[in-house]
Amino acid sequence: MFQLTKEEVKDWRSQFVTSDADKMGLRYPPFAFTEQGIAMLSSVLNSDKGKTDL
């Protein structure tokens, strides 16, 4: 996970149409996951480890 740079936020914001284009309600740059990070997170969330029978 990493925090977007100002340039990345600018590019990201250009893909949205909002009434407040300057900030989009964001006080800090958002965090993002790499493609590998998403795969790792997905494997953890889909695993049976830690699940209990109710």
N, C-alpha and C positions, 0 to 999 in steps of 0.2 A: 504494500500500500504506500502511496506517496501523495504529496500535496501538489496540485497543479500550479504551474508558474503563472505569472500575470499574462504572458503571451498565450499560454494554453487556455486560460480562462477566456481571453478575448476571442480566440478561435472558436471555443466551445459556445460562447454566448452568441456568436454570429449565426448559429444554427437555429436560434429560437427567436420568436417574435413576442416581445413582452412590452408592457406599458412603461416599465422602468428599466430601460436597456442598460443604464449605467451600472447598476448594482445587482439587479435581479433578486433583490432581497438577501444577498450574500454579504456577510461582514468579513468573512475570511475565504480564501480560495478553497474550493472543495477538495476532498481526498478522492483518489481513484485507485483502482486495482489494475495490475498488469494482467495480461491474458493468462499467464501462468498462475498468478495469484487467484484468479477466478476459478481455474481448474482445481487448485488445491482446496479452496473454500467449498466448492461443489462436492468434492469427494468426502470432505469431513461432514458436511450437512446430510449427505445421502448415505452415510455409513450406518450400520446397525449398532456399532459400539456405543454404549452409553444409554441405549434405549431400554426402557423397562416395560414389563407387561403390566397392564392396568387391570 
